[in-house]
Structures are given as structure tokens and as C-alpha cells.
């Protein structure tokens, strides 16, 4: 085993709001230098500065016009430049403090993906270059959110996927920990902007965090999946405030399993797709949803009504950003006949999450009665072993979240 392989490595990630200005980049560079001087090998992943990705998307739409969508290949190449700017500026800032650093694109860092533009999946990471740079004593800055597809083209991993880049690098390098630094100081029992009594968690298990991330919490769900598979501890902490964060890990010996409900997850970006008059036969769900899956659109809550005269209504939810595309794909597919399809917005998902719910009764009843007392009507319901999700009106989210937080006494630490 070489000296580089024996070196303790930590992977850090800094989000777009953390690197939105030159002053913030310099502040983070100083923090990185202090950490590097402790003797660990540092690999740092950065997102694009501030709203750069949105601005690049607007530029792409402006040059192609309203009647033509930008090429997915060219869009990926364009969007990858945002992280390249952040990584090179970060390396320059570290140099200014007297420490050696090198910036690498996803391709230079050895990140290989499939060829799905806009939502590529990481296939492998060749760590030869990373280990070589770490072995020479450099801080390695890797542009997040991107890689090289198996066709030889630049790919991007999807919005918010710099978290996934960081965890994947931690896995490939057998890092002792992956640290996600952002504009919040940890994971809370729910959104503190909605519920002022929300409490920061010292730690949380992968399963619970995956459910909360899938429902809108401040982490990319794919990064949590990856961390769980390989057992990588992930720390979520504040970029600039020196306060304890939240550790995401297996945590069997120390997790607070006596508390059945860990948190209230909220996702305000929900649209309902309603397909009416669907022929009632085997294969309907697959026929309607396969085009969405092929397009990389995630479907969450699904409800199919009982058959009426050989037809049924089929309803499901998608994210706001995918709503029109999902509706168009349903209307264009030829596998399933239906009367009409439409969508409805202004909805949100409110969920209770906790591994302790698996073997205990009464949590659904408490949830539903609490929402009723708060005057919140439930549109749809879905469950898993460790969560119960209700679709409600978006305007009802504050009342729903506060009522559930009180009902399950989440402001108490014991």
C-alpha cells in the first residue's frame, strides 16, 4: 500500500449559495487551508456560483427561441461550465493563501457516467489522477454535477447533484467522511421557516434521511442512497457558522429509536396528473408511466380508482418542473386509451418520517386527526414502512406542519 493510499482523506462539498461571491469563495478557501494543515487529504467539490445554472438555462432558451428545446448534449456542455468557474476560482483563492491546489473537471477527476444527458448516473470513478494529486500534497477541487459519458461527451447528473458527486468521490477514495457545507447548519425536524419550534438533529439514519431528502429536505436523495449502500458517514453543516451539524450514518447503537417519528418532511413542488376514463385492464399503469420513466421523470403518489363500466381514473404526482412534460407524454403515448388528461397544481406533500413507526400502531390515526383539527383537507395518501405522506393544498402547509410537529412532540429532544 502506497503512502497516498494510507493518507486519511475527507471529501467536502460547498453549494452554490456558499460560493456565490468572490468574498465567500475566499472565506471558504481560508477554511479549507486550515483543515488541510491538520494533515488530512482534502478533496473539495463545488457547485456553480449562486444562480449561474438558472442563468445558463435562460441563455440556452433565449438563443434557441420558444419553439425549439436546446440540444441535451449542448445543454450539458454549457451547464458544466458553471462548476468549472467555481472550481478554478476556488483553486486560485487557495493558492493566494500559500497552499497548493488543483482544479479538475469531472472528466479530469475520472468520473465516468452513462450517456443520459441531464440526469446521468455515475458508473465508475478512476482515482488515479485524484490519488496522484493528493500524493503531491495538493488540495483537489473537483467540479461537481458532471462527468464523462460512455459516448465521450460531457454529461450532467441532474439539479442538486453536486452532493452525489461528493459522496461518490468519498466512496471511491475510501474517505473517512463526506462533509456537505451549505446555508443551513444541519437537518431539522422540519423546515424551521415554517415551524419555528423545529429542532436540529444531532444525527439521523440513512433510511430516515433518504425519505426526508426525497420529500424536499436539504439533500439530494441519490447522494443518500449512495452513502447508505457504501456506509459513508455524511456530515451536513453550515458553511460559515462554526456550530455542530447533523451526522447521517447507520447509527444503530446511538440513534434515538425510542422516538418513533423523527421529522416532518415538506415538498411544496407537487403537481397532480389526472387521467380519466382509462380502460381497465392489466398493464395500464405500466403503459401510462413507462414514457415518463424513459424521460427520467420521477412519479411519487399513485392512486387508481375502482373500475366503473370498464373504465377507471388514474392519478399520480410529479414535481412542478416536470408537470407539463409529464402531461404531454401521457397524452402522446399510444399504449393506453383514455378519455382525457389534465393536471392540477398548488399542492404539497407533508409527511411524517421515522423508523420507529414500523412496529407501532396509531401513527396514521394521530396524523389524520391532527390535520383534521387544523382544518387541513387531505387530497391523496401514500405510505411506506417509515413514512406516511398526505397531499394537501399548498396554502395549508404551515397549519399542517405545525399541527403535526406538536402532535408528535418533535420539539422535545428526549
N, C-alpha and C positions, 0 to 999 in steps of 0.2 A: 504493500500500500504506500502511495507516494505521500509526500508532505502535504500537497494540496488536498488530497482525499481525506487526510486526517484533520484538516482545519475545520473548526466549528463554523458553520455558515448560517446566517439569518437572512431571510428574504423580507424586504419591506415594500409596501405599496403606498403611493400617495395619489389621492384622487384629484379630479380636475379643479375643484374649489380650493384645494390645498396649494396648487401650483398656478393659480390664476393670474398672478402678477410677478414681476421681477423681484420685488421685495420679499414675497412669500417664498419664491424659489431660493433666494439667498438664505432666508431663515431656516429652511429645511436642509439646505446644503451644510450649514453650520451644525445642525443637529446630527446629520449623517456623519460628519467628520468626527464629532465627539464619540459617536458609537463605534466608528471604525477604529479609533485609537484604543478601544478596550481589547482589541486583539481578535475580534471575530471577522470572518469574511463576509462582506456585505454585497448583496445583490438587491438593487432597488428598481422597482417597476413604477412607471409614472403614466398617468392619464394625460390627455390633451388639456391644454390650459383653458379653464373656465368653460365658456360656451363654444369653443372652437369647433367641435364636431357638428353642432347645430348650424353654425355659420357656414361650414363647408357644404353641408347638405343643401342649404339655401342657395349657395353659389351654383351647385350642380343643377338644381331645379331651374335656376334663372337662365343658365346657358342652353338648356335643352328645351325650355318652353313648356307650357301647360299640357300639351298633347302628347308628350313623349317622356317616358321614365328614363332616367340616366342608366347607362350600362352598369350592371352589377360589378363587372370586373373593374371598370374605370372608377366607379364609386369607391370600391375597396382601396384602390391605389391612392385615390385622393384622400380618403379619411385617415389612412395610415400616416399621412404626413403630420397630423396634429400631434401624435405621440412622439414622432421624431423630433419635432421642435422642442417639446418639453424635455426629452431625454438629453438632447445636445446642450440645452441651456443649463440643465442640472449639472452635467459634467463640467461645463465651463465654470459654474459657480463653485463647485468643489475644488477645481484647480486654483481658483482665486484664494482659497483658504490654505493652499500649500499641500493638498493631498492629491495623489494621482487617481484619475478616474477615466473610464472609457464608456462611451455611449454605444449601444448596439441596437439595431433594428431587430424585429422579431426574426427575420431571416438570418441575420448575423449571429443571433443568440441560439440558433439551431432549432427553432420552434417549427415543427412540421405539422401541417393540418390536412384535412380533406379539402375538396375543391368547392365547397358550398359558400359562395360569396355572401357576405353579410351575416352569416351565422355559422362559420366554420368551427369544426371540432378539432382539438389538438390530438394528433396521432402519436407523436413522439417528440422528445427533445434530445438533440445531440449536444451533450455537455462539454465537448472537447474545448471549444473556444471559451466557454464560461470558466472552466477549471484552469485554463491557461492564464486567463486574465487575473483570476483570483490568486493563482500561484505567484504572479509577479507583483502582488501587493496592491492591486488596483481595486477601487470600488467600481462595480459593474452596474451601469444604468441601462435597463432594458425598456424599450418602448413597449407599452402594454397593448392589449387589444388586437394583436396582429401576429401573423405567421406567414409561412410559405406553403401554398397548396401543392398537392401532388402533381399539378399541371405546370408548376414552375411560376405561377402567378401569386402576387401578394393577396392574402385573404385577411378579413377581419372576423372577430369572434362574436360580434353582437354587442349591443349597447351595454355598458357597465361591465364588460368582460375583462378589464384590467385586473380585477380581483382573481379571475380564473387564471390569467397569465401568472400572477404572483404565486398562487397555490401550486400550479403546475411546475413552476421553477423550483419551489420548495421541495416538491416530491422528487424531481429529477436529481436535485443536488443533495438529497437526504438532509435537508436543513433541520435544525433543531426547532425552528418555529417560523411561522409566517405572520408578519405584523401588518395589519391594514390600518393606515392612518387616514382619518377623514375629518369632516367638520362636526362630527358628534363624538362624544367621549366614551361610547360604549353602546351596548344593546340594552334597551329599556323594556320594562314590562309591557309598554305600549308607547305610542307616539306622545312625548311629553308636551308637544304643542297642542294636542287635543285633550289630554288628561294631565293636568298639572301635577297630580299626585303620583305619576308614573315613577317607578323606581329602577335605578340602574342595576343590572345583574352582574355579580362578580364572575359568574361562569354559566355556561349553558351547554347542553349536549348537542351533538351533531343533528340528531333527529328533530329535536325541537327547533333548532336554528334553521334547518332546511325548510321546515313548514313555515316559519315566520318570514324567511327570505323569499319564499315562493309567493307569499301574500303581501309583499311590499316592504319588509324590513330592509335596513341599510346594508344588504349584502347580496351579491349575485348568487342565485341558487346553485348554479353549476360549480362555483368555487367551493361551496359547502359539500356538495356531493363528492367532489374530488378529494377534499380534505378528509371526509369520512371514510372513503374507500382505503386511503393510504395512512390514516391515523395521524395526519399532520395537525398539531395544535395551531389555532389561529387566534391571534390577539387583535381585537378591534379597539382602537384608542384614538384620542384627539391628536390632531397634527401639532397643535401649538400649546395646548394646556397640559402641564405635567401632572396629570391625575391618573389613577388606576383605570384601566379599561375593562373589557369583558373578554374572558378566555373561552373559546369554543373548543371543546375537546370531548373525548369519550367520557371521562369523569365518573365512572361507576362508583368509586369509593367515596367521592365527596359531593356529588350532585345532591341538591335538595329534593330528593324524590318524595319526601313527605308532603310537599306541596304539589297537588295534582295538576293545577293549571299554572303554567309558567308565565304566559303573557297573552296579550290581546293583539293580534295582527290585523292590520288595516290596509286595504288596497282600494284606492278611490278611482282607479283607471279601469273600469269594468263596463263592458257593453254586452247586452243580451241579443243573441241572434235567434229569431223565432221562425221556424219553418212549418207552415200549416198545410194540412191536407196531404200528409206524406203517406204513400202506400205502405200498408202494414204487412211487412214480410221480412224474413231473415236477411241480414246484410244491409239494412237501411243505414244504421249508424256508421258502418264502415264506408259505405258509398258516399255519404254526405261529408264525412270528416277526413277521408283519405287525401283529397286535394289540399286540404289545409295542412295536414301533416307534411305533405311533399313540399309545400311552400314555407315550411318552418314556422307555422302559426300554432301557438300553444292553446289548447282548449281546456277549460277547467270544469266548471259545474255543468252537468248534463242532466236534463230531465226529459223523459219521453212519456207522454200521456197514454192512457189505455186506449185501445182501438175503438173507433166509433164508425160503424158502417164500412169497415175495411180500410179506414184512414186514421192517422194519428197526428199529433203535433209534436215536433222535436225542437227542444230549446237548449242552447248552450251559451256559455260566456267566453269572451276573449278580451284581450286588452284593448284600450281605446285606439292605440296606434294601428292595430290590425283589423279594426272593425269593418271598414269599407272593403278592404281586400278580401276578408273572410266572406262577407256577404256576396261579393262578386263571384268568388269561387264556388259558393253554394249554388248560385243561380246558373253558372256556366256548366256545372257538371251534368253528365248525361246518365249516370248510373241509377239515379233515384228520381222518380216522378213526384211532384208536389204541386200544391195549388198556388202558394205564394210564399215569399220570404221577405222578412223585414228585420230591422234592428231597433233596439231601444237603449238609450243612454241614461246618464245621470244616476248610475248605480254604483254601489261599492260593496266590497266583501269585508265583513267583520267576523273574525274567527277567534275562538279560544283554543290555545295550544298547550299541550302538556303530556309527557309520557305517563304521568300518574293517572291519567284518565282511562288507561287501557283496561284496568281491572276493577273499576269502581262505577257504581250506578249513580244516576241523578244529575250528571253534569248537563245533559241536554235539557232536562226539565228546568234546572236553575237558569240556564241561558235563555230559554224561550220565555219563561215567566218574567225574568228581569227586563227583557226587551219589551214585553207587553206592558209592564208597569211604566216603562219610559215612553210609551206611545209609539214604539217603533214597529212598523209592519214588516213581516218577512216575505220576500218575493220568492226565493229559492233556498234550498238547504242541501248541503253535501257534508259527508263525514269521512274521516279516516280513523285509524286506531288512536291517533294522538291529536286530532283536531276536529272541531265542529265549525262549519262555515255557514253564515247566513248572508244572502244577498239582500241588501236594503237600499233605500233611497239614499243618494249621496248626501243630501242635506241632513239625514238622520244620523250620520256617523258620530258627531260629538255626543249626542244623547246616548247612542248605543254603547260607545266605548266607555264612557263614564259609568253607565249603569253596570256594565259587565266587570269593570275594574273594581267597583265597590262590592258587587255580589260575590266575587271570588277573593276579596280582601288582598289584592295584589300589592297594595301599598305597604303591607307588613312584610318585614324581612324574615321572620321566623315561620 
